[in-house]
Amino acid sequence: MMWWVDLIYGALFSHFALNNVQDEIAQQSSNIVSYRAPSYGLFATSLNTQYWFGVPRNVQFGGLSMDVDYASHQTVDKQNSQQGWINYNRAIGSRYSAMEHLVPEQMFSTDEAPAQGISAVKAIALASAEGQRIYTITSDNLYTAMAQLQLSADTEQEIQNAVEAGFEVTTHQYQINFNGWVGEGYIIIDPNTGAGAYKIAGGGNGGYVEPDDSFRNQILLAGLIPDSDDNVVNIFLGLLLAIGGALAESVLIAVAGLMFSLYSLWKDYVELQTAYATCSANFLIDLYVILGAAFAVLGLIFLGAGAVPAAIAIWASGVILAGAIRAVLLAQCT
C-alpha cells in the first residue's frame, strides 16, 4: 500500500518540480527574479458513494484529483515594471493550471489505457473547440455575461461574487462533458497582481483525472478496494484480513477486516431481500445475516480478551454455518 501513497505523493511533487524548472526558464525571458515561497496542495483519490435509503451502500473509485490550494512566489520585475510583473503572474498561473492535468495524465497513462485529465485551462480550451463563447467577465459586463451562462448554480454564484469583489473571471458558456466528467472551468484573476484561482466545477483549485481499468488495478493492488463485486467473496476476503490481523496481534487490522466483512454481509442481505422477496423461505435471509454478524462480534470479543485461537475458531464456525444457511436459501428459492 505504501507504494501507492508514494506514487500519488510523487505526482504532486512532480507538479511543483516541473513548474520550478519552467519558472526559471520563464524568468530569463521575462526579466523577472522569482523565488518559491511556501506552497502546498494535495493529490488524492476521489470516491463515489452510492446510497440506499440514505445509508451508504457502496463506494467505488471515482478518479484522482489534484488541488493545489496555494502556490506562492516572491517575484520582482528587474525594471520595476508593474505591468511586466502582472503579465508574468498571469502566464505562470495558466501553466500551473495546465500542469494539474498534464502531470497526472503522464504518470498514470499506459499505451492501452491513456488517462484523461481536466483542469481549468483545459476545460476552457475544450469549450472553445466546441464553439462555445468564452467570456472575460468584469464589473462592466457582469450582468450581460451572467445572463448568457448556463453553468452550475454554485459556480455562477461564485463568479458573480468574485466580480462584485473586484476580480476578473474567464469562463465558458455551457458545461462540458469530457469522458463522463460534466462541469466547467473558470479562472478568477486579481487584475492588480495577476494572481488567480484556476478552478473546475466543485470548487477545487486544480485538476481531475477520470478512472480507467489501469487506475482501478493500481488501487486494488494497494488494497484500498477489493478486487471483487461478489459479496460472498468479499466476506471471505474481509475475514481473511481479520484472521491475519489476529495472528499478527493487530486489533486494528482485525477490526478493519471484520468491518469490511459485515459491510459485505449487509450488501448481500439487501440484494437477497430484493431477489427473493416473494420466496417462502426468505426468513432464512434474516437468519443468515443475524448469525453471521453474531459470530463476527463474538469472535471480536474473544480477540479483545486475548483468546486469538478461540476468536479464529468462532469466525470460521460462523462462516461455515452462515454459508450453509445461505446455500439452503438458494436451493429453496431458485
N, C-alpha and C positions, 0 to 999 in steps of 0.2 A: 504493500500500500504506500510505503514511503516514496517509491519511485514515481508514483502518480503525483504526490504532493510536490516533489522536486520538479516534475515536469511543468505543472501549472505555475509554480513559483518562477521557473526558468523563463516562461513566456512573458511574465511581467517584467522580469529583469532584462530580457532581451529588448522589450519595448523601450525601456529607458536607455539601455546601452546603445541601441541603434540611433535613437534620437540624439544622444550626446555626440556621436560621431557626425551626424548630419548637421547638428548645431555648429560644430567647429568649422565645417565647410561653409555653411551659410554666413557665419560671422566674417570670414575673409572676403566674401563678395559683397557684403552689405555694410562694411566699415563699422562693425559692431564689436564690442567687447562684452561677453556674457559669461556668467558663472552659474552653475547649477546651485539652486537653493534647496532646502529640504522639501521633498516632494513625496507623494505617496499615492497608491492606488491598489486595486485588487483585481485578481483574475480568478474566477471561481466557476464551479459547476452550477447550472440552474436546473431546478427540479420542477416538474409539472405534477400537481396533486389532483387526483380525481376524488370526488366526494360522493357519498351515498347517504342521502337524507342528512346532509350537514356533517357527516362523520368522514374523515379522511379514510379512503379505502385503498388507494393505490398511488404509488409515487413512481414516476418514470423520469429518466434522464432527459432534460429538455434542451441542453446545449451548454455552451461556455460563454461567459460574459466577462468583458474587461471593462473596468470602471476606474479610470484614473481621475480621482477627485481633485487632485491638487498637483499641478506641475509648475514649479516656480523657478524664476531666474533673477539674478541681479544683472541687469542689462543697461549698457550705456552706449550711445552713439558717439563715435570718435570726434565728430564735428559738432556734437551737442545739438543735433537736429531732432526736434520733437517729432516731425513727420516721419523721418527715417526710422526712429525708434518704434513708432506706432506700426509702420509698414512691416518691420521685422517681426514684431509680436504677432501680427495677423498671419504672416507667412508660416511661422513655425507652428502656430495653433492649428492651421489646416493640416500640416504634416503630421502633427501628433494625433489628430483625429484619424487620418488615413492609416497610420501605423496600428491603430486599435483594431482594424480588421485585417490588415496585411500580415502582421506578425502571427496571430493565431492560424490564419489560413496556411502560411508557410510551414508552421510547426506541426499541424495536425492533418495535412493533406497527404494522400497517397496517390499513386498512379491510377489505381482502380476507383478510389473514392475521394475526389478533391473536396476539401472543406470549403464552405461558402460563408463568408462573414459579412457583417453590415456595420456601418458606422455613420456618423452624421454626414460627412462629406460624400461618402459612397451613396447614401440614401438620396441626397440631393442630386448627385450625378445621375443615378438611375431614373429619378423622376424627370430630370431634364431630357434624358434619352427617350423617355416615353412620350415626350411632347408637352409635359406639364409646364405651367408657368412657374418661374422661380421669383419669389418676392423678397426684396430687401425692404424691411418694414421699419419706419421711423415714426416719430410723432406727426410728421407731415402727411403720411398716407395710412395711418393706423386703421381707421375705421373703414376706409375704402378696401384695403387689403384684407382685413378680417372678414368682410362680407363675402370674399371670394374663397376663403379657405374652407376645406372640408376635412379637418383633421380630428383627432380625439378631443373631447371636451377639456380634459386636463391640459393637453398641450396648447390648445387655443387660449386657455385662461393664463397659462404661464407666459405665453408670447405677449398677450395684452399687458400683463403686469410688468413684464420686463421693459416693454416700450414706454409705458407710462412712467417708469422709473428712470428713463433717460437712456436706455440701451438701444442697440440696433439689432434687429433679428433678420436672419436669412432662412427661408424655408420654402417648401414646395406646396402646390395647391391641394393635392389629394394624397391620401395614404397610398403606399405602395405594397405590393405583395411580392416578396423576394424569397423564393424557396420555402414558402409556408410562413415566413415571418411577415406579419402585417403591421405596419406602423409608419412612422415618419422620422425624418431627421431635421434638426433645426439648430442654428448657431446663434448664440446670444453674445454680442460683442459690446464692450465698453469703448465708445468712439474716442474717448480721451486717452486711452492707453493701448488699444489694440488687443488687449487680453479678452478672453471669452470662454464660454462654456459650449462645447460641441456635443450635442445631446441627441439621443434617439428616444423614441416613444417609451414611456415608462420612467423617464426622469434620470436615466443613467448618463454620466459623462463618459461615454465610451462606446464599445462595440459589442457585437453579439455574433456568435458562430453557431449555425444550425448543426444539429447532430446528424451523423450517419452511422452505418454499421461499424466502421472502424472506431469511432468515438465510443460507441457502446461497448465494444470489445475491450477497449482500454479500461473503461470503468469496471467491467466485470472482472478483469484481472486484478484490479486494485481492491476488489472485494466490497465495493460500495453498493452494487446492485446484483442480486442473484441472477445467475445465468439460466433462468427457467421461468416460464409463465405457468407451470404446473404447481398448483397449491400443495399437493401431496409431496412432490419433490422438495419444495421449499420448506415444508415442515421438517423433513428429514435433514436438509441442509442446516437449518437452524438448530436442530437437536444435536447434530454432529459438532457444530460450533460450541454448543453448551457443554457437551461432554469433553471436548478439547480444553475448554476453559477450566472445567472442574479438575481435570488431570493436571493442568498447568498451575492449579491453585490461583486462578484469576477469576474472582467472583464477577468482575465487570464483564469479561468476555462471556462467561456462562449466562449471565442475565441478558446480555445483548442477543445471544443465540436463542434463548427462551422467548424473548420478546418477539423476535422475528418469527419463530415457530407459532406463537399464539396469534400473531397478526395474520399469518398464512392460514391458520386454522379458522380464524374469523372469516377470511375471504372465502374459504372453502364452504363454510356454513352458509354464507349468503348465496353462493352460486348453487348449492344443493337445494336450498329452500326455493329458489327460483325455478330450478329444473324439475323438482319433484313435489311441487306444492299440492298436487291432486293425488299423490300416491298414498295408499292406505298405510304404508309403513314409514311415513315421513317422520313419525315420532322418534325413529332411530337417529335422525339428524341431530335432534337436541341431545340425545343420549351420547352420541359420538363426540360432540363438542364439549359437553359437560365433563365427561370422563377424561378427555384429552387435556382440558385445562386443569382439572383437579390433580391429575398425576404430575403435570408440569409444576404446579405450585407446591405440591407435596415434596417433590424432589428438590426444589429450591430450598425448602425449609430444612431438609436434611443436609443439604450442602452448606447452608449457613451454620449448622451445628457442627460442621467439620466431618460429617459422615459421607465422604465422597463416594465410596463403593455403593452405599445404600442409595444415594441420590441417583447414580447412574443406573442402578438396577430398577429403581422406580420409574425413571424416564423410559427405559427400554420396555418395561411391562406395560406402561401406558400406551406406547406406540403400538405394541402388538394387540392389545385389547381394543383400542380405538380403531386400528386398522381392520380388525375382524368385524367390528360393528359396521364400518363403512362398506366392507365387502358384502355383508348381508343386505345392507340397504340397497346397494346397486343391483344385487341379484333379484331382490323383490320388486324393484321399481323400474327395471329396464327390460 
